């Protein structure tokens, strides 16, 4: 992904997207450039009009999701959890009582 970002930076700055320039950007970020990845990227981008590709991506509608508040406050949820624990404990006691009958 960092190689694609390097290519986008070069494009934005009006610089040529070639192996040497991408390697410089990657090196400037403190990462050892992978020449195989750089060659593959340059080859893939050689036939791509980056401006057109960016227009098609930015023209997509961006949807946002809103977080809906929960229907119950946290305190009520805690109370329900405590009630469930009490029910489970009562069920366990009932099972123990049955075991005593048949034990």
NUKEMAR-568883 format. One record per residue (C-alpha): residue number from 0; residue in three letters; x, y, z. Coordinates in steps of 0.2 Angstrom, whole numbers. Last residue first. Example, Ala and Ser with C-alpha at 12.3 -4.5 7.8 and 13.67 -1.06 7.14 Angstrom:
BEGIN
@num:1 residuo:Ser xx:68 yy:-5 zz:36
@num:0 residuo:Ala xx:62 yy:-22 zz:39
This chain:
BEGIN
@num:102 residuo:Unk xx:-141 yy:-196 zz:225
@num:101 residuo:Unk xx:-158 yy:-196 zz:217
@num:100 residuo:Unk xx:-166 yy:-184 zz:229
@num:99 residuo:Unk xx:-150 yy:-174 zz:232
@num:98 residuo:Unk xx:-148 yy:-172 zz:213
@num:97 residuo:Unk xx:-164 yy:-164 zz:212
@num:96 residuo:Unk xx:-159 yy:-151 zz:226
@num:95 residuo:Unk xx:-143 yy:-148 zz:216
@num:94 residuo:Unk xx:-153 yy:-144 zz:200
@num:93 residuo:Unk xx:-164 yy:-132 zz:210
@num:92 residuo:Unk xx:-148 yy:-123 zz:217
@num:91 residuo:Unk xx:-141 yy:-122 zz:199
@num:90 residuo:Unk xx:-157 yy:-114 zz:193
@num:89 residuo:Unk xx:-157 yy:-102 zz:207
@num:88 residuo:Unk xx:-139 yy:-97 zz:203
@num:87 residuo:Unk xx:-144 yy:-95 zz:184
@num:86 residuo:Unk xx:-159 yy:-84 zz:189
@num:85 residuo:Unk xx:-147 yy:-73 zz:200
@num:84 residuo:Unk xx:-135 yy:-71 zz:186
@num:83 residuo:Unk xx:-149 yy:-66 zz:174
@num:82 residuo:Unk xx:-154 yy:-53 zz:187
@num:81 residuo:Unk xx:-137 yy:-46 zz:188
@num:80 residuo:Unk xx:-136 yy:-44 zz:169
@num:79 residuo:Unk xx:-152 yy:-36 zz:169
@num:78 residuo:Unk xx:-146 yy:-23 zz:182
@num:77 residuo:Unk xx:-131 yy:-20 zz:173
@num:76 residuo:Unk xx:-141 yy:-16 zz:157
@num:75 residuo:Unk xx:-152 yy:-4 zz:167
@num:74 residuo:Unk xx:-136 yy:5 zz:173
@num:73 residuo:Unk xx:-130 yy:6 zz:155
@num:72 residuo:Unk xx:-145 yy:16 zz:149
@num:71 residuo:Unk xx:-157 yy:6 zz:138
@num:70 residuo:Unk xx:-162 yy:10 zz:120
@num:69 residuo:Unk xx:-145 yy:11 zz:114
@num:68 residuo:Unk xx:-140 yy:27 zz:106
@num:67 residuo:Unk xx:-139 yy:26 zz:87
@num:66 residuo:Unk xx:-122 yy:28 zz:79
@num:65 residuo:Unk xx:-124 yy:37 zz:63
@num:64 residuo:Unk xx:-117 yy:29 zz:47
@num:63 residuo:Unk xx:-110 yy:39 zz:33
@num:62 residuo:Unk xx:-111 yy:36 zz:15
@num:61 residuo:Unk xx:-99 yy:42 zz:2
@num:60 residuo:Unk xx:-106 yy:43 zz:-15
@num:59 residuo:Unk xx:-93 yy:38 zz:-28
@num:58 residuo:Unk xx:-86 yy:52 zz:-38
@num:57 residuo:Unk xx:-70 yy:52 zz:-29
@num:56 residuo:Unk xx:-66 yy:35 zz:-36
@num:55 residuo:Unk xx:-70 yy:39 zz:-54
@num:54 residuo:Unk xx:-61 yy:55 zz:-53
@num:53 residuo:Unk xx:-45 yy:47 zz:-46
@num:52 residuo:Unk xx:-45 yy:34 zz:-60
@num:51 residuo:Unk xx:-46 yy:48 zz:-73
@num:50 residuo:Unk xx:-32 yy:58 zz:-65
@num:49 residuo:Unk xx:-22 yy:42 zz:-64
@num:48 residuo:Unk xx:-23 yy:38 zz:-82
@num:47 residuo:Unk xx:-17 yy:20 zz:-81
@num:46 residuo:Unk xx:-6 yy:12 zz:-94
@num:45 residuo:Unk xx:11 yy:14 zz:-85
@num:44 residuo:Unk xx:3 yy:11 zz:-68
@num:43 residuo:Unk xx:4 yy:-8 zz:-69
@num:42 residuo:Unk xx:22 yy:-7 zz:-74
@num:41 residuo:Unk xx:27 yy:6 zz:-61
@num:40 residuo:Unk xx:18 yy:-5 zz:-48
@num:39 residuo:Unk xx:27 yy:-21 zz:-53
@num:38 residuo:Unk xx:44 yy:-13 zz:-54
@num:37 residuo:Unk xx:41 yy:-5 zz:-37
@num:36 residuo:Unk xx:36 yy:-21 zz:-29
@num:35 residuo:Unk xx:51 yy:-30 zz:-36
@num:34 residuo:Unk xx:62 yy:-16 zz:-30
@num:33 residuo:Unk xx:57 yy:-18 zz:-12
@num:32 residuo:Unk xx:62 yy:-1 zz:-4
@num:31 residuo:Unk xx:69 yy:-1 zz:14
@num:30 residuo:Unk xx:58 yy:9 zz:24
@num:29 residuo:Unk xx:62 yy:26 zz:33
@num:28 residuo:Unk xx:49 yy:36 zz:25
@num:27 residuo:Unk xx:62 yy:45 zz:14
@num:26 residuo:Unk xx:67 yy:27 zz:8
@num:25 residuo:Unk xx:49 yy:25 zz:1
@num:24 residuo:Unk xx:49 yy:42 zz:-7
@num:23 residuo:Unk xx:66 yy:39 zz:-15
@num:22 residuo:Unk xx:61 yy:21 zz:-21
@num:21 residuo:Unk xx:46 yy:29 zz:-29
@num:20 residuo:Unk xx:57 yy:41 zz:-38
@num:19 residuo:Unk xx:69 yy:29 zz:-45
@num:18 residuo:Unk xx:56 yy:16 zz:-51
@num:17 residuo:Unk xx:46 yy:29 zz:-61
@num:16 residuo:Unk xx:31 yy:40 zz:-58
@num:15 residuo:Unk xx:37 yy:57 zz:-65
@num:14 residuo:Unk xx:34 yy:71 zz:-53
@num:13 residuo:Unk xx:19 yy:83 zz:-54
@num:12 residuo:Unk xx:18 yy:84 zz:-35
@num:11 residuo:Unk xx:1 yy:75 zz:-35
@num:10 residuo:Unk xx:8 yy:61 zz:-46
@num:9 residuo:Unk xx:23 yy:59 zz:-35
@num:8 residuo:Unk xx:12 yy:58 zz:-19
@num:7 residuo:Unk xx:0 yy:46 zz:-28
@num:6 residuo:Unk xx:15 yy:35 zz:-33
@num:5 residuo:Unk xx:21 yy:35 zz:-15
@num:4 residuo:Unk xx:4 yy:31 zz:-9
@num:3 residuo:Unk xx:3 yy:16 zz:-21
@num:2 residuo:Unk xx:20 yy:10 zz:-14
@num:1 residuo:Unk xx:14 yy:12 zz:4
@num:0 residuo:Unk xx:0 yy:0 zz:0
